[in-house]
Amino acid sequence: MADLAVYLAAAVLLVFAGHRLWTTRGDGADPAQRHVAGFAWCLGTALLFNARATLDAVSRLLPRHYADLLVTHELKTAALTFLVLVAHALTASDREPDAARRRRRRQLLLAGAVQAGSAVLFLLAAVTTDAGRDVLRADRGWALAAYNAVFACYGCCCLLVLVRALARHARRTTSGPLRAGLRMMMLAAASGALWTLWAFNDVASDLSRGEQGLGEDLVSAVLGAVTALLATGGATTSLWGGRLTAPLRWLRARRTYRALEPLWAELHSVLPEIALDGPVAVWRRGPRHAEFALYRRVIEIRDAHLALRPHQEPGLPEEVVRALARAAGPEDAFDRHAVVEAAVIAAALEHKRADRPHEAVPARGGAGGAPVPLPRTVEAEAAWLLEVTAAFTRSATVAGVRARARTRAARPVPSSE
């Protein structure tokens, strides 16, 4: 079971490293992506050496404890160094290239010192293999404990630097696949920190008994697999994020489409020509067309709004604003700009039914008569129309404006004679 988890994690990391190196080949590639590939390659190779089946095969060429501890820890330390280089690349400024190079140089010197010191501690421990019990014994348990502690502490420091850089980068990123990928990478770093801290389980065993188990135990293997999957998923969010979130977008679009039905139905009853196609024909095409159907519904509502402009009452937005200033309680639940626009639409509908156009055509306005900025995206426009629909169907102020407009529209037209 442990070997299966180790090989799964190693395969994921090595395939990802090869793919990342292939896609970032050539001049001008993002250095952060190459550092990510270096991390994946080092960690994936280290995991291969940690599997018991691999240790059994390698033991014919290299002492088992060298492959299990020295080689794997050196590879993992190199992988952690690549993570810090990723963090430096994310926070590097184009205006300070010299400072970025100095930070990278200091990190490489520190990594070299850690790896050299770890090798010295490992050799001082004088490790031997107890094949009968599948454990490693150390003549100097303190040296082996220090070796594992140095690795754990260095790893946690590297992961902390990465988490801080990812958090800072995520705060400056708008919501979407990139931000989701950064957050997944933060989870991978947190999982990696737990995986690294699990080395203190060996530290306790080294200090108390002067021995530790060979290979990865089940907890360490599972943490490694989780870290590998999260890191790979976070780095490839742009490839699969859209496919996974598409059903949610379709569901949200369909829900918004239905929520706009009351406003659209009122407009369609007076202006049937706004309908571009029947709603049944839309849904026969399947859920994938929900976003297109919503886009078309927004267009139809806006077409109706333009068609009603000759029937809009001049000065009505200011009247609605004064009415809202006097109103209290339930009216506070609605956006005031949305109430104004809903009232304008409701009154215009009544005048259109009575075929009573107005000579002065008012401009698009909001609370206080100030222009309402048009949303720039379909999503923003749909969200705004949801506010208008809510006010159109539930606002007492809009209902009052509509009743008054119906009364005015029913009056006979004064004779011009």
Residue pairs with C-beta under 8 A, 6 or more apart in sequence:
1 218
2 51
2 52
2 215
2 216
2 217
2 218
2 221
3 51
3 52
3 53
3 221
5 218
5 221
5 222
5 224
5 225
6 47
6 48
6 50
6 51
6 216
6 221
6 224
6 225
7 47
7 48
7 51
8 225
8 228
9 44
9 47
9 221
9 224
9 225
9 227
9 228
9 229
10 44
10 45
10 47
10 48
10 51
10 228
11 44
12 44
12 228
12 229
12 232
13 40
13 41
13 43
13 44
13 47
13 228
13 231
13 232
14 40
14 41
14 44
14 45
16 37
16 40
16 232
16 235
16 236
17 37
17 38
17 40
17 41
17 44
20 33
20 34
20 36
20 37
20 40
20 235
21 34
21 37
23 33
24 30
24 33
24 34
24 37
30 89
31 85
31 89
32 86
32 89
32 90
35 82
35 83
35 85
35 86
35 89
36 82
36 86
36 235
38 78
38 79
38 82
38 85
39 79
39 80
39 82
39 83
39 86
39 231
40 79
40 231
40 232
42 75
42 76
42 78
42 79
42 82
43 75
43 76
43 79
43 228
44 228
45 75
46 71
46 72
46 73
46 75
46 76
46 79
47 216
47 224
47 228
48 54
49 55
49 58
49 67
49 68
49 71
49 72
49 75
50 68
50 72
50 215
50 216
50 221
50 224
51 215
51 216
52 214
52 215
54 67
55 64
55 67
55 68
55 214
55 215
58 64
58 67
59 67
62 71
63 129
64 129
64 131
64 214
65 127
65 128
65 129
65 136
65 214
68 136
68 214
68 215
69 122
69 127
69 136
69 147
70 119
70 122
73 118
73 122
73 147
73 151
74 115
74 118
74 119
76 151
76 155
77 111
77 114
77 115
77 118
77 151
77 154
77 155
78 111
78 115
80 154
80 155
80 158
80 159
80 196
81 107
81 108
81 111
81 158
83 158
83 159
83 161
83 162
83 189
84 107
84 111
84 158
84 161
84 162
85 104
85 107
86 162
86 165
87 161
87 162
87 164
87 165
87 166
88 100
88 103
88 104
88 107
88 165
90 165
90 166
90 168
90 169
91 165
91 168
91 169
92 100
93 99
93 100
114 150
114 154
117 150
118 147
118 150
118 151
121 143
121 144
121 146
121 147
121 150
122 143
122 144
122 147
124 140
124 143
125 138
125 139
125 140
125 141
125 143
125 144
125 147
126 138
126 139
126 140
126 143
127 136
127 137
127 138
127 144
128 136
128 137
128 138
128 139
129 135
129 136
129 137
129 214
130 136
130 137
130 211
134 213
134 214
134 215
135 211
135 212
135 213
135 214
136 144
136 211
136 212
136 213
136 214
137 210
137 211
138 144
138 206
138 210
138 211
139 210
140 210
141 206
141 207
141 209
141 210
141 211
142 206
142 207
144 206
144 210
144 212
145 202
145 203
145 206
145 207
148 199
148 200
148 202
148 203
148 206
148 212
149 199
149 200
149 203
151 196
151 199
152 196
152 197
152 199
152 200
152 203
155 192
155 193
155 196
155 199
156 193
156 196
156 197
159 189
159 190
159 192
159 193
159 196
160 193
162 185
162 189
163 186
163 189
163 190
166 182
166 185
166 186
166 189
167 186
169 182
170 179
170 182
170 183
170 186
173 179
173 182
176 241
177 237
177 238
177 241
177 242
177 245
178 237
178 238
180 237
180 241
181 233
181 234
181 235
181 236
181 237
181 238
181 241
182 234
183 234
184 230
184 233
184 234
184 237
185 230
185 231
185 234
185 235
187 230
187 234
188 227
188 230
188 231
188 233
188 234
191 223
191 226
191 227
191 230
192 227
192 231
194 223
195 220
195 223
195 224
195 227
198 219
198 220
198 223
202 212
202 213
205 211
205 212
205 213
206 212
216 224
233 240
246 288
247 287
249 290
249 291
250 287
250 288
250 290
250 291
251 287
251 290
253 290
253 291
253 293
253 294
254 287
254 290
254 293
254 294
256 294
256 382
256 386
257 290
257 293
257 294
257 297
259 386
259 389
260 294
260 297
260 298
260 301
260 382
260 385
260 386
260 389
262 389
262 392
262 393
263 301
263 345
263 385
263 388
263 389
263 392
263 393
264 297
264 300
264 301
266 349
266 392
267 274
267 300
267 301
267 304
267 305
267 308
267 345
267 349
268 274
268 275
268 300
268 304
270 304
270 349
270 352
270 353
271 303
271 304
271 307
271 308
271 352
274 300
274 301
274 303
274 304
274 307
275 300
276 296
276 299
276 300
277 296
279 293
282 289
282 292
282 293
282 296
283 289
283 293
294 378
294 382
295 378
298 378
298 381
298 382
298 385
301 385
302 381
305 345
308 345
308 348
308 349
308 352
309 348
309 361
309 362
310 357
310 358
310 361
311 348
311 349
311 351
311 352
311 356
311 357
311 358
312 344
312 347
312 348
312 351
312 358
312 361
312 362
313 344
313 347
313 348
313 351
313 358
313 362
313 405
314 358
314 360
314 361
314 362
315 362
316 343
316 344
316 347
316 362
316 401
317 340
317 343
317 344
317 362
317 365
317 366
317 367
317 368
317 369
318 368
318 369
319 401
320 339
320 340
320 343
320 344
320 397
320 401
321 336
321 340
321 367
321 368
321 369
323 397
323 400
323 401
324 331
324 336
324 339
324 340
324 367
324 397
327 396
327 397
330 396
331 339
331 395
331 396
331 397
334 387
334 390
334 391
334 394
334 395
335 387
335 391
336 366
336 367
337 366
337 367
337 372
337 387
338 384
338 387
338 388
338 390
338 391
339 391
339 395
339 397
339 398
340 365
340 366
340 367
341 366
341 372
341 388
341 391
342 388
342 389
342 391
342 392
342 395
342 398
343 391
343 395
343 397
343 398
343 401
343 402
344 362
344 365
345 388
345 392
346 392
346 398
346 401
346 402
346 405
347 401
347 402
347 404
347 405
348 405
349 402
350 402
350 405
350 406
350 408
350 409
351 357
351 358
351 405
351 408
351 409
353 409
354 409
354 410
356 408
356 409
356 413
363 371
364 371
364 372
365 371
365 372
366 372
374 381
375 381
375 383
375 384
391 398
392 398
